Every structure is written in C-alpha cells, then in structure tokens.
Amino acid sequence: MGEIVEVQNGFMVELPTLVLVHSPLVGPSTWESAAECFRRKGYPVVVSSLDGVVDDGAPYYRGFAEAVARAVVANEGDRPAVLVGHSGAGALLPSIADAVGDSVHGAVFVDAILPHPGGSWFDTAPPQLRDHLAGLAHAGWLPPWNEWFPAEAFDTLLPDEDMRERFVAELPRLPVTYFEESAPVTHGWPAVRCAYVRLSEAYDRSTDEAVRRGWWVHRENADHLAMLTQPDRVTDAVVQAVVAVADM
C-alpha cells in the first residue's frame, strides 16, 4: 500500500500510484532514476516497459496500452493511479487510460507530444522530420532513435558515458507502420485531469496548447532527458503536477 499523508485541509489521503511510461522510441531505464526519487517521496511506482510490443505487429497503440495495463495490474491492482508519460508516450496516454480503467485519476505529460486521436505520428511531425526519416528507413524499419541525429547531440544530453551506453543499448528499431498508424479515438477522453511539465524548448508548442486547454502547466529550463541527469529536479516538478491532477 502507498504512504498515507496529511494534506492541508486535515484529511488523510493515500498517495496514488505513479505509472511511468517511456516513449516507444526509448527504453524503460529512461524513468528508473526518477522512479527511485518518487519512491523516496513515498509514492508507489510502476515503471512500465514497452519493449518488444511492436514485434506482435499492429495495432501498436492497443499493444502498448495493454502492456502498461498488465504491468499496473501485476504491481498495484486497482489502486488509484496517475499516468506519467514522457515524449512519444504522450500520444499513448488516452489508450492506456482506457485499458487501465477507472483507477486512473489523472495524466501528466512530461516534455511529451499531445494525443492526436484519428491522426498518425507522421501527421503531427514537422515536414522536414518526416522527410528525414523517410530517407533513414530501410526495408520498412527506422534505425534506433540515436541514429536520427548527430552523435554529438547525445553526448551533450547524456555526458556520462556509462549512462549514455546503457540508454543507447535499449533503443529499439521501430517499423514505419507504427508512425503511420492512426491513434485510436477513445471516447470520453480526457475523463481525467491533465497536467503538462515542459523540460525543453522543443516542446513549447505542446506546452502552449496545454495552457490553451486549461491544464496545469509547469515550465523547466532543462533538456529532454533531464529525468536521467537531473531526476530530483524533474520529480519535484512532476509531483506538483500529480498533486494538481489528483486534486489533493
């Protein structure tokens, strides 16, 4: 069971389980350092893994959602939960909330793309990125994420060599059909409260849209992988968002 904490109005509440979801483009270690920080703060945590899901073929969104739902059931059952999605996981959160069910009480997007029901990942990407990826594809598959950019970009984001090697070792190859698949339309989304934690300038447009939608928003001037290199800083911001969406 989670820790019981006293909130300012004097009532005792149980902290929700944080379901940490990584982008399909990376691996679960993206959240591991932050997960330890959350646990020290008293939060039950599920670090879900999307590894190998694409090997089962389409529909990919449903496959990712079911993988997370299985992890939640195996670890925390039907306890109240808040979904926390990073980067490309943002588009998955409506499907995950639908698969997990009524135990989901909120969703936090961390430097993440927003849901695009009825549209594909390629539909939301800038044209120059779509063209770049088309040139990288081979036999219907894209190379791992680190090969989309110059090597020095990852040296800057992850200066620790051991951390960088572990991160890169988890990066999967994904089929082009994942990026072409239309995200499912989940009826009733968002049935939960949403918040946005911005880490880098690349996600300013998503942050501005979150503001327009009336979500709770917090801006950090960090970088896209700050949960790896600055986990305490990121978890402090996410906890604020969790409190906001859980209405604690």
N, C-alpha and C positions, 0 to 999 in steps of 0.2 A: 504494500500500500504506500501511497505517497505521504509526504510530510504534511502535518496539519499546521497551518499558520494563522495568526490572528491579524485580521485586516483592521483598518482604522475605525470602522463602524462598530467594532467589538465582536463581530461574528467570527466563528471559526470555520474555515473552508479548507478543502483538500486541494492541493495543487494538481493541475491537470497533467496528464502525460504529454510530453512533447514528442511528436513523431517527426523526426528529422529526415527529409527526403532530398537526396542528391540529384543533380541533373543526370539524365541518361548519358550525357557525354563524358561523365567522370565516374569516379568510384566512391564507395561509402566512406573511405578514410577522409574524405573532404570534411565530414562532420565529427570525426572522432575526438579531436582535441576540444572542440566546443562542447561535445556531449559530456565530457568529464567536468567541464566548468558548470554546466547545467546541474549535474548530479550534486556537485558541492553546494549548489544553491538550494538543494532539496527536491528538485524536480525529477520525477520518474522519466526516463528517456527510452525511446525506441529508435535505434539507428537502422533504418530500413536499407535493403540492398536491392538494386535493380539489375545486378549482374546476371547475364545470361538470358534475360527475358526476351530479347529480340530473337534469340535462337529458335523460339517457338513460332515465330512468324507473326503476321498481322492477325487481329487488330492490336497494335502496340500499346495504345493508351489503356485499353482494358487490361492487357497483360501487366503493365506497370502498376495499375491501380490494384489489381488482385494480389500482386506480390507484396505491396505495402500492407494491404488489409490482412493477409496471412501473418505478417510479422507483428501487427498490432494485436491480433487475437492470441497469438502464441505467447506474447510477452505481457500484455496488460488487460486482455479480455475486453470488457465493455466499460472500462473506466473512462471518465471524461478526458477528451484528448484535444490538443491543438496541433494542427498540421503546420510544419515549418519547411517551406520549400525554397531551395536556392537555384538561381539561374534558370535553366531549362525546365526544372521541376515545377515552376510556377504554372505552366500550362497543364500540368497533370493534376493539380490540386482539386478541381471540381470532380474529376473521375474518381480520385482517391476518396474524397469525402462521400461520394455516392456509394463506393464499395465498402467503406468502413461503417457507415451508417450513422445513427442518431448520437453516437458517443462523441462525434466531432462537434466541438463547441466554438471553434474559431480557426482562422488560417492566417499565417504570417508569410509574406513574400519577402525574401531576402535577396536583394540585387537580382530580381527574377523577372522573366517575361510574364506578362499577364495572360490569363486564359483567353483563348481565341476559338470558342465553340463554332463549329462549322467551317473553320479555316485551318490551313496547314501551317507548319513551322515555316515553310518557304514563303507562304503568303505574308507572314509578319516580318520577314527578314529584309534588310535593305537590298536593292537590286544588285549592288556591287558584290555583296557577300554571296548571294545566290549564284552569280556568275563565277565567282572564285571557287566555290565548292563544286560547281559543275565541272570545272577543269581539274579538280583533285580526284573526282570519283573514278573508280576502276572496277569494272565488272559489277556495277550496281552497289558498290560499298564505298564509304568515305574512310579516309585514314583517321587514326586517333586524333583527338582534339588538338594536342600539342603540335601536330604537323600542319595545322591550318595557319599557323603564324610563324614568324621568325623565331629561332631558338632563343635569342636574347630576351624575348618577351617573357618567357617562363623563368629565365634566370633572374629577372627583375621581380616578378611576382613571388617566386619561391627561392630566395637566395641560399637557403640551407640545402646543401647538395643531397643529403640523405632524405630529407623531406621531399625534395623535388623528384628524386628517383623513385620513391615509393608511390608518389602521386601519379607519375607518368606510367608506372608499371600497371596501374589499374585501368588506364584509359582504354575503353573498348573501341572497336570498329563498328559502325552502325550502317545499316542499309539505307540507301537513298529513299526507299519507300517509306521509312519512318518519317522523314522530313516532308514527304508528300501526303501523308495520311491526314485527313481532316479530323480535328479534335471533335469528340462526341458532344452533342448538346445534352447537358444534364439539366433536367427540369428542376426549377426551384433554386438554382444557384444564382447568387450566394444566399443560402439559407442560414449561413453563419456570418459572424462579424469578421472583417478582414483588416489587416494592417500591412504596412509596407516599410521595410528597413532598407534604405538606399546606402550602398557602400562605395559605389564608383560613379563617375560622370557618365559612363556608357549607358547607365540605366536612368538617366534624368527624365527621359520621355515617359518611361513607365511610372516613375515617381510622380511626375506631374499629373498623369492620368489617375493615379491613386488618389491624389489630392482632389481632383475634379469629382471623383466618385464619393467623396466624403469619408474615405478611410483614414484611420490614424496613421500618421507618417512620421518617420524619423530619418534624418539625413546624417550619415557619417562620411567624412572625407578620408576614406581608406582606399581599399582596392578590392577587386572582385573575389579574391581568395583570402581575404582577411580572417576568415574563421579558422584558417590554418596557421597563419602567422601572428594573429592578434586575437586569440579566442576569447580572452576575458573581455576585451572591448566589444566584440561582436555580441557575446552572450548578454552583456549588460543591456545593450540596445534591444535585443530580441525579447528579453524578459519584460522590458517596458511594453513592448508590443503585445506580448502574451497577456499581461495584466489588462491592457486596453480591450483586447478582443474577448477575453473571458469575463469582462465586466466585474473584476474583483476589487 
